[in-house]
């Protein structure tokens, strides 16, 4: 058991990572956190686009790149050069997973077709991340997070009721697509354990963005009533939003009638729980503006901190409305080890987000800082491709690596 605990759940799995920007790198970072060996293939000279997406920078390294590329090795390879493609193909014969987010058809043009993989690397799980897939009127088109937030309807349900559509503050479609990709890759690896063969997994930003509508989509599909915006409110639950207090703001998430009765009592208005307008959630949804205004007025008498103490003692779901700084520096973030320090070869000691899941036996961990561009090229070419020092020097002189 001690040996198992020293290795990640995906220890022994080798991933060739041809992705860049966010969805793909976020996927492979999670696989790396779980113990997989991630070989990130980048363009010579510039690498992943996000290496230049700053400020802020830690030394010469962009914070954006540092945030999603730990636990990886970096190999530079010019895939427009036949010699570079030949090296990639040799690497694939010794890999378990290939993840890429090129435009549809790119790998086929390079000769890495389904038939080629079947004949030369049948063990490989090929995960393809695209904007829209290869079907429909937008098949083959590239996808961008902001555009998918707009196109999917996510923006139409985000923002103030009296305002305009609003995107989320992070590239949430990319992040969720990366999560789906990681989930599907691990499922395909599990299937390979039974069948002995890899398979292709396809994930699109478009499909992901629609799936993220979840209950809002179901509300529309069942009722055919177009959903609207509720600010920070919930379409199906009331009260479920932020409220200003005498000082600061508080978020309330009252999920059932018993919790509402507790809230009413805590606010010195126990009569609300017996009021026909408010005593059931359905009634409160129908009288949203009235009950929200009453709660807001009651909360104005004390600070958010005071109300938090009162509500938590009564098990009423609530939280402070924190800034990013307050959230990351909180005692809970520290207790859950959601901010960790990692020693980077050029930037020194840097802080980064921790790992948001735990395994009892096969620990997920940060083994290495995000790599310097091309830091592992020589070692990978020697170890996996079998090239000697002179051959590597010739490739470097020729701009292949």
TIDOKOL-62940 format. One record per residue (C-alpha): residue in three letters; x, y, z. Coordinates in pm, 1 decimal. Each point is the difference from the previous one (the first is absolute). Example, Ala and Ser with C-alpha at 12.3 -4.5 7.8 and 13.67 -1.06 7.14 Angstrom:
% residues 2
{"Ala", {1230.0, -450.0, 780.0}}
{"Ser", {137.0, 344.0, -66.0}}
END
This chain:
% residues 401
{"Unk", {0.0, 0.0, 0.0}}
{"Unk", {288.7, 239.3, 75.2}}
{"Unk", {125.5, -33.7, -357.7}}
{"Unk", {-347.0, 66.6, -141.5}}
{"Unk", {-31.9, 314.9, 208.0}}
{"Unk", {324.1, 136.2, -146.1}}
{"Unk", {-138.2, -12.1, -353.2}}
{"Unk", {-289.0, 184.3, -161.7}}
{"Unk", {-311.1, -174.2, -128.8}}
{"Unk", {123.1, 43.2, -360.6}}
{"Unk", {363.1, -86.8, 68.3}}
{"Unk", {146.2, -182.9, -301.3}}
{"Unk", {-230.6, 176.4, -249.2}}
{"Unk", {190.9, 204.2, -260.0}}
{"Unk", {-184.7, 290.0, -164.1}}
{"Unk", {111.0, 183.6, -313.6}}
{"Unk", {-146.9, 348.1, 43.1}}
{"Unk", {-37.3, 196.4, -323.9}}
{"Unk", {-238.7, 254.2, 152.5}}
{"Unk", {40.5, 368.3, 74.5}}
{"Unk", {-180.2, 290.6, 169.9}}
{"Unk", {-249.8, -130.7, 263.2}}
{"Unk", {-244.3, -289.1, -54.9}}
{"Unk", {264.2, -252.5, -105.9}}
{"Unk", {274.4, 109.3, 241.8}}
{"Unk", {-252.6, 3.0, 286.8}}
{"Unk", {-91.4, -359.5, -90.0}}
{"Unk", {360.2, -119.1, -14.6}}
{"Unk", {94.7, 184.9, 319.8}}
{"Unk", {-266.4, -196.4, 185.8}}
{"Unk", {122.4, -325.9, -150.0}}
{"Unk", {350.6, 97.0, 108.9}}
{"Unk", {-120.4, 84.1, 351.1}}
{"Unk", {-137.3, -355.0, 11.9}}
{"Unk", {339.1, -145.1, -88.1}}
{"Unk", {7.2, -24.7, -380.9}}
{"Unk", {319.9, 91.9, -183.9}}
{"Unk", {-85.4, 302.1, -216.8}}
{"Unk", {226.6, 81.4, -294.7}}
{"Unk", {-105.1, 342.2, -124.9}}
{"Unk", {100.6, 53.7, -363.0}}
{"Unk", {48.5, 369.6, -84.7}}
{"Unk", {110.8, 216.3, -289.9}}
{"Unk", {373.6, 77.3, 0.1}}
{"Unk", {71.3, 357.0, 100.5}}
{"Unk", {-343.0, 104.6, 127.3}}
{"Unk", {-179.3, -300.6, 144.7}}
{"Unk", {-354.5, 10.0, 134.9}}
{"Unk", {-170.0, 333.6, -75.7}}
{"Unk", {-63.9, 58.5, 369.4}}
{"Unk", {372.1, 23.7, 76.1}}
{"Unk", {-35.6, 359.3, -125.0}}
{"Unk", {-339.6, 77.6, 157.6}}
{"Unk", {104.9, 250.6, 264.0}}
{"Unk", {48.4, 194.7, 211.6}}
{"Unk", {19.4, -117.3, 266.6}}
{"Unk", {323.9, -193.9, -37.5}}
{"Unk", {214.9, -192.0, 246.2}}
{"Unk", {340.2, 80.6, -139.9}}
{"Unk", {-54.6, -63.1, -370.8}}
{"Unk", {-282.4, -250.3, 51.2}}
{"Unk", {-361.8, 113.5, -51.0}}
{"Unk", {-229.8, -71.8, 293.8}}
{"Unk", {-261.3, -131.8, -245.8}}
{"Unk", {235.9, -270.4, -127.9}}
{"Unk", {121.5, -84.7, 350.0}}
{"Unk", {-359.2, -53.9, 112.8}}
{"Unk", {-76.4, -299.2, -224.9}}
{"Unk", {329.7, -166.9, -91.6}}
{"Unk", {155.6, -153.4, 310.1}}
{"Unk", {101.6, -367.8, 11.6}}
{"Unk", {100.9, 2.4, -367.0}}
{"Unk", {314.6, -37.9, -207.3}}
{"Unk", {56.7, 234.6, -293.9}}
{"Unk", {130.1, -114.9, -337.5}}
{"Unk", {37.0, 239.9, -292.1}}
{"Unk", {-82.1, -150.2, -337.5}}
{"Unk", {-74.4, 157.8, -337.7}}
{"Unk", {-293.3, -206.0, -122.8}}
{"Unk", {1.7, 176.2, -336.7}}
{"Unk", {330.8, -170.6, -73.0}}
{"Unk", {-18.9, -366.5, -113.1}}
{"Unk", {281.6, -83.0, 240.8}}
{"Unk", {-202.6, 143.7, 286.7}}
{"Unk", {-303.5, -204.8, -100.1}}
{"Unk", {212.1, -312.8, -16.9}}
{"Unk", {118.7, 59.4, 354.7}}
{"Unk", {-357.9, 55.5, 118.0}}
{"Unk", {-110.0, -325.4, -159.5}}
{"Unk", {277.9, -187.9, 176.4}}
{"Unk", {-105.2, 154.5, 329.6}}
{"Unk", {-359.5, -108.1, -57.9}}
{"Unk", {100.7, -364.1, -36.4}}
{"Unk", {116.2, 14.8, 362.7}}
{"Unk", {-287.7, 207.9, 136.4}}
{"Unk", {-329.8, -81.3, 168.1}}
{"Unk", {-189.7, 320.1, -75.5}}
{"Unk", {7.3, 266.5, -271.9}}
{"Unk", {-182.7, 325.1, 74.8}}
{"Unk", {-26.7, 275.6, -261.5}}
{"Unk", {-213.3, 303.1, -76.2}}
{"Unk", {93.9, 67.2, -360.8}}
{"Unk", {-258.1, 87.9, -261.7}}
{"Unk", {-189.8, -300.9, -127.0}}
{"Unk", {201.3, -183.4, -265.7}}
{"Unk", {345.2, 124.5, 103.6}}
{"Unk", {128.0, -336.4, 123.2}}
{"Unk", {-138.8, -170.0, -310.9}}
{"Unk", {200.6, 238.4, -219.5}}
{"Unk", {309.2, -93.1, 196.5}}
{"Unk", {-62.6, -368.7, -60.4}}
{"Unk", {-106.5, -78.1, 357.2}}
{"Unk", {-335.2, -142.5, -101.2}}
{"Unk", {-223.3, -245.4, 181.5}}
{"Unk", {142.7, -268.3, -227.5}}
{"Unk", {357.6, 100.2, 83.9}}
{"Unk", {-72.1, -16.5, 372.7}}
{"Unk", {-175.1, -335.1, -43.4}}
{"Unk", {304.7, -144.9, -175.1}}
{"Unk", {280.8, 167.9, 194.3}}
{"Unk", {-135.1, 99.0, 341.3}}
{"Unk", {-321.0, -195.2, 68.5}}
{"Unk", {44.0, 50.8, 374.2}}
{"Unk", {-34.7, 377.9, -23.6}}
{"Unk", {-305.9, 181.4, 131.5}}
{"Unk", {-39.9, 297.3, -235.2}}
{"Unk", {-182.9, 294.0, 157.1}}
{"Unk", {-99.9, 272.4, -244.7}}
{"Unk", {-119.9, 337.0, 130.4}}
{"Unk", {-164.5, 226.0, -259.9}}
{"Unk", {-234.1, 295.6, -18.2}}
{"Unk", {-298.9, -167.9, -164.0}}
{"Unk", {103.1, -345.2, -119.3}}
{"Unk", {-13.5, -89.2, -368.4}}
{"Unk", {-377.1, -1.8, -58.3}}
{"Unk", {-263.8, 267.4, -48.7}}
{"Unk", {24.2, 350.7, -145.2}}
{"Unk", {293.2, 89.7, 227.5}}
{"Unk", {180.6, -331.1, -27.1}}
{"Unk", {373.8, 56.8, -25.2}}
{"Unk", {-10.8, 358.6, 124.3}}
{"Unk", {224.8, 103.9, 291.5}}
{"Unk", {-157.6, 73.5, 336.3}}
{"Unk", {71.1, 278.1, 249.8}}
{"Unk", {-124.5, 4.6, 357.1}}
{"Unk", {-153.8, 348.8, -10.0}}
{"Unk", {-181.6, -72.6, -325.2}}
{"Unk", {-133.6, -329.2, 135.2}}
{"Unk", {-123.1, 169.1, 317.5}}
{"Unk", {-193.0, 234.6, -229.5}}
{"Unk", {-117.9, -259.8, -250.6}}
{"Unk", {-113.3, -260.7, 252.8}}
{"Unk", {-233.2, 233.4, 187.3}}
{"Unk", {215.8, 1.2, 313.9}}
{"Unk", {46.7, 377.7, -26.3}}
{"Unk", {-373.5, 54.7, -49.0}}
{"Unk", {-69.6, -140.9, 347.4}}
{"Unk", {291.9, 178.5, 170.2}}
{"Unk", {-11.8, 357.6, 127.7}}
{"Unk", {-252.6, 235.7, 151.7}}
{"Unk", {-362.7, -41.9, -101.2}}
{"Unk", {-7.4, 358.9, -124.5}}
{"Unk", {343.8, -16.0, -162.2}}
{"Unk", {150.9, -171.2, -299.6}}
{"Unk", {148.7, -347.1, -49.8}}
{"Unk", {320.4, -60.8, 197.2}}
{"Unk", {276.2, -257.5, -22.7}}
{"Unk", {148.4, -170.5, 302.8}}
{"Unk", {326.1, 144.6, 131.3}}
{"Unk", {199.7, -309.7, -99.8}}
{"Unk", {6.3, -201.3, -322.5}}
{"Unk", {-249.0, -245.4, 142.8}}
{"Unk", {-80.6, -180.5, -327.7}}
{"Unk", {368.8, -77.6, -52.0}}
{"Unk", {34.3, -117.4, 360.2}}
{"Unk", {-303.9, -227.9, -15.4}}
{"Unk", {107.3, -135.9, -338.5}}
{"Unk", {337.1, -86.7, 154.7}}
{"Unk", {-179.0, -177.5, 284.3}}
{"Unk", {-214.6, -200.6, -241.3}}
{"Unk", {311.2, -90.8, -199.3}}
{"Unk", {185.0, -123.5, 309.6}}
{"Unk", {-305.1, -198.5, 110.1}}
{"Unk", {-38.7, -162.4, -342.8}}
{"Unk", {370.7, -82.0, -28.1}}
{"Unk", {-0.3, -181.1, 333.3}}
{"Unk", {-316.1, -187.8, -103.8}}
{"Unk", {164.4, -104.1, -328.6}}
{"Unk", {306.6, -119.5, 191.7}}
{"Unk", {-228.8, -209.7, 220.2}}
{"Unk", {-168.5, -143.9, -311.2}}
{"Unk", {342.8, -81.9, -146.8}}
{"Unk", {72.0, -211.8, 306.3}}
{"Unk", {-289.0, -222.8, -113.5}}
{"Unk", {41.8, 14.5, -377.0}}
{"Unk", {373.9, 46.6, -36.2}}
{"Unk", {-53.8, 276.6, -255.2}}
{"Unk", {-17.7, 376.4, -1.6}}
{"Unk", {-276.6, 204.7, -158.2}}
{"Unk", {-79.8, 354.0, -108.9}}
{"Unk", {-169.2, 240.6, 241.1}}
{"Unk", {-151.2, 320.5, -138.6}}
{"Unk", {-88.0, 302.8, 212.4}}
{"Unk", {-126.0, 333.3, -135.7}}
{"Unk", {-32.0, 342.6, 156.2}}
{"Unk", {-345.0, 36.8, -155.0}}
{"Unk", {-140.7, -319.2, 151.9}}
{"Unk", {161.4, 79.5, 333.9}}
{"Unk", {-150.8, 348.7, 9.2}}
{"Unk", {-350.0, -134.8, -64.4}}
{"Unk", {42.2, -270.2, 264.2}}
{"Unk", {93.7, 270.9, 250.9}}
{"Unk", {-353.9, 139.4, -21.1}}
{"Unk", {-113.2, -306.7, 202.2}}
{"Unk", {-314.8, 92.7, 198.8}}
{"Unk", {-57.6, 317.3, -205.4}}
{"Unk", {-7.1, -210.9, -315.7}}
{"Unk", {-238.4, -245.0, 163.9}}
{"Unk", {-226.1, 285.3, 110.6}}
{"Unk", {-24.8, 118.4, -360.4}}
{"Unk", {-33.1, -346.7, -157.7}}
{"Unk", {-284.4, -89.3, 236.4}}
{"Unk", {-186.1, 334.0, 5.3}}
{"Unk", {114.4, 154.1, -334.1}}
{"Unk", {14.7, 329.3, 193.6}}
{"Unk", {317.2, 195.0, -86.8}}
{"Unk", {216.5, 41.8, 311.7}}
{"Unk", {99.2, 345.8, 114.9}}
{"Unk", {261.2, 160.9, 220.5}}
{"Unk", {-36.1, 18.8, 377.1}}
{"Unk", {322.5, 175.4, 89.7}}
{"Unk", {148.1, -218.2, 274.4}}
{"Unk", {-339.0, -158.6, 60.0}}
{"Unk", {-114.3, -351.1, -87.9}}
{"Unk", {-279.4, -74.5, -248.5}}
{"Unk", {-148.6, -275.9, 218.2}}
{"Unk", {91.5, 86.1, 359.6}}
{"Unk", {-72.3, 308.4, 217.2}}
{"Unk", {174.7, 147.9, 194.0}}
{"Unk", {320.4, -100.1, -175.3}}
{"Unk", {215.8, 306.8, -69.6}}
{"Unk", {229.5, 260.1, 152.9}}
{"Unk", {-130.0, 268.6, 236.1}}
{"Unk", {166.4, 320.5, 124.4}}
{"Unk", {19.3, 26.9, 377.7}}
{"Unk", {72.7, 290.4, 230.4}}
{"Unk", {364.1, -62.3, -92.1}}
{"Unk", {112.2, -244.8, -265.6}}
{"Unk", {-203.7, -247.2, -203.2}}
{"Unk", {-130.7, -345.5, 73.2}}
{"Unk", {-111.9, -283.6, -225.7}}
{"Unk", {-297.7, -212.5, 101.0}}
{"Unk", {-92.8, -338.1, -150.6}}
{"Unk", {-331.1, -103.1, 155.4}}
{"Unk", {-77.7, -336.7, -154.9}}
{"Unk", {-312.9, -110.6, 185.7}}
{"Unk", {-291.2, 127.1, 206.3}}
{"Unk", {150.3, -104.5, 335.2}}
{"Unk", {308.4, 207.0, -71.5}}
{"Unk", {-221.9, 294.0, -91.9}}
{"Unk", {-184.3, -30.7, 331.0}}
{"Unk", {334.7, 6.1, 181.4}}
{"Unk", {104.5, 307.1, -199.1}}
{"Unk", {-327.0, 178.7, 76.3}}
{"Unk", {45.5, -71.4, 371.6}}
{"Unk", {362.0, 120.4, -4.2}}
{"Unk", {-110.6, 325.1, -166.9}}
{"Unk", {-265.4, 50.8, 271.6}}
{"Unk", {-282.4, -57.6, -245.5}}
{"Unk", {-128.8, -350.8, 78.1}}
{"Unk", {-336.1, 98.7, -147.8}}
{"Unk", {147.8, -24.7, -350.9}}
{"Unk", {5.3, -378.6, 25.4}}
{"Unk", {-380.5, -4.1, 41.2}}
{"Unk", {-70.9, 262.6, -266.9}}
{"Unk", {-167.1, -157.6, -304.5}}
{"Unk", {222.7, 210.5, -223.0}}
{"Unk", {318.8, -148.5, 146.8}}
{"Unk", {-59.7, -327.7, 181.7}}
{"Unk", {89.3, -220.5, -298.5}}
{"Unk", {282.7, 37.2, -246.0}}
{"Unk", {-244.0, 13.1, -291.5}}
{"Unk", {-180.9, 285.7, 169.7}}
{"Unk", {326.0, 182.7, 64.4}}
{"Unk", {102.9, -36.2, -363.9}}
{"Unk", {-329.1, 161.4, -94.7}}
{"Unk", {60.8, 283.7, 246.1}}
{"Unk", {374.4, 29.1, -52.5}}
{"Unk", {27.7, 379.8, 5.3}}
{"Unk", {-216.1, 37.2, 310.8}}
{"Unk", {184.6, -249.3, 219.8}}
{"Unk", {342.8, 108.0, -125.3}}
{"Unk", {-79.7, 360.3, 94.6}}
{"Unk", {-118.3, -102.5, 347.1}}
{"Unk", {314.3, -206.6, 62.0}}
{"Unk", {224.4, 279.7, -122.2}}
{"Unk", {-168.1, 246.1, 235.3}}
{"Unk", {40.1, -237.7, 296.7}}
{"Unk", {368.8, -61.2, -76.8}}
{"Unk", {80.8, 371.2, -1.9}}
{"Unk", {7.7, 11.6, 379.0}}
{"Unk", {322.5, -199.8, 44.6}}
{"Unk", {327.2, -67.1, -179.3}}
{"Unk", {51.7, -296.6, -227.2}}
{"Unk", {248.3, -143.5, 250.6}}
{"Unk", {-260.2, 12.9, 279.3}}
{"Unk", {-267.3, -161.8, -215.8}}
{"Unk", {240.8, -276.0, -106.5}}
{"Unk", {60.4, -91.2, 363.8}}
{"Unk", {-374.1, -5.3, 71.2}}
{"Unk", {-95.2, -201.3, -307.9}}
{"Unk", {279.0, -255.7, 27.3}}
{"Unk", {-102.9, -74.2, 357.9}}
{"Unk", {-346.9, -86.4, -135.2}}
{"Unk", {134.4, -200.0, -300.4}}
{"Unk", {-142.4, 255.5, -243.9}}
{"Unk", {201.2, -23.7, -327.3}}
{"Unk", {192.0, 325.5, -39.3}}
{"Unk", {338.4, 145.7, -85.3}}
{"Unk", {186.1, 325.8, -30.0}}
{"Unk", {26.0, 151.4, -347.2}}
{"Unk", {378.9, -11.3, -23.5}}
{"Unk", {251.1, 149.2, -236.6}}
{"Unk", {242.0, -238.0, -172.8}}
{"Unk", {268.2, 113.6, 243.4}}
{"Unk", {-218.1, -73.4, 302.1}}
{"Unk", {-94.1, -344.0, -135.1}}
{"Unk", {355.4, -110.3, -78.9}}
{"Unk", {140.3, 133.9, 326.7}}
{"Unk", {-281.7, -147.0, 212.7}}
{"Unk", {56.1, -246.5, 281.5}}
{"Unk", {-213.0, -256.2, -184.0}}
{"Unk", {220.3, 24.4, -310.3}}
{"Unk", {303.0, -55.8, 223.1}}
{"Unk", {-160.3, -294.8, 178.2}}
{"Unk", {-84.7, -165.7, -332.1}}
{"Unk", {347.7, 77.3, -141.4}}
{"Unk", {-153.8, 180.9, -295.3}}
{"Unk", {301.7, 230.2, -31.8}}
{"Unk", {341.3, -163.9, -25.9}}
{"Unk", {354.4, 122.0, -45.6}}
{"Unk", {212.5, -146.6, -279.0}}
{"Unk", {363.7, 68.4, -83.6}}
{"Unk", {35.7, 109.1, -363.7}}
{"Unk", {343.1, -23.8, -169.3}}
{"Unk", {6.3, 365.6, -109.9}}
{"Unk", {-284.7, 176.6, 180.4}}
{"Unk", {91.5, -130.9, 344.1}}
{"Unk", {-264.3, -91.5, 255.1}}
{"Unk", {-348.0, 58.1, -145.9}}
{"Unk", {-346.7, -53.5, 137.6}}
{"Unk", {-261.7, -190.7, -195.8}}
{"Unk", {-337.8, -157.2, 51.6}}
{"Unk", {-1.2, -333.8, 176.3}}
{"Unk", {-169.2, -320.1, -111.9}}
{"Unk", {-379.3, -1.1, 58.5}}
{"Unk", {-35.9, -375.5, 61.3}}
{"Unk", {157.7, -269.5, 215.7}}
{"Unk", {67.4, -371.1, -36.2}}
{"Unk", {36.9, -209.0, 315.5}}
{"Unk", {265.1, -233.3, -144.6}}
{"Unk", {136.5, 146.1, -326.2}}
{"Unk", {76.5, 355.4, 95.3}}
{"Unk", {-37.4, 282.2, -251.4}}
{"Unk", {283.8, 247.9, 35.3}}
{"Unk", {201.5, 278.0, -158.6}}
{"Unk", {325.7, -168.7, -94.9}}
{"Unk", {149.9, 268.9, -218.4}}
{"Unk", {-40.3, 366.1, -92.2}}
{"Unk", {-120.8, 100.0, -346.8}}
{"Unk", {288.0, -69.6, -240.2}}
{"Unk", {233.8, 239.9, -172.4}}
{"Unk", {-57.2, -11.8, -376.8}}
{"Unk", {179.8, -303.1, -142.8}}
{"Unk", {161.1, -94.8, 330.4}}
{"Unk", {-48.8, -373.0, -56.4}}
{"Unk", {56.0, -22.3, -375.8}}
{"Unk", {340.3, -167.5, 8.6}}
{"Unk", {-93.1, -252.1, 267.3}}
{"Unk", {-325.7, -102.1, -170.6}}
{"Unk", {167.6, -36.7, -341.0}}
{"Unk", {274.8, -214.0, 150.4}}
{"Unk", {-224.4, -212.2, 219.5}}
{"Unk", {-311.9, -48.7, -211.5}}
{"Unk", {120.3, 52.6, -355.9}}
{"Unk", {352.1, -140.7, 34.7}}
{"Unk", {187.3, 293.2, -152.7}}
{"Unk", {361.1, 72.3, 88.0}}
{"Unk", {158.4, 336.1, 80.8}}
{"Unk", {114.7, 66.1, -357.6}}
{"Unk", {-343.6, -74.4, -144.0}}
{"Unk", {-163.5, 231.5, 254.0}}
{"Unk", {251.0, 275.5, -82.5}}
{"Unk", {-78.9, -35.6, -370.6}}
{"Unk", {-373.2, 28.8, 68.1}}
{"Unk", {56.7, 312.2, 209.7}}
{"Unk", {216.8, 155.5, -268.9}}
{"Unk", {-270.7, -74.3, -256.2}}
{"Unk", {-275.2, 166.2, 205.7}}
{"Unk", {-184.9, -327.4, 61.0}}
{"Unk", {30.5, 31.6, 378.0}}
END
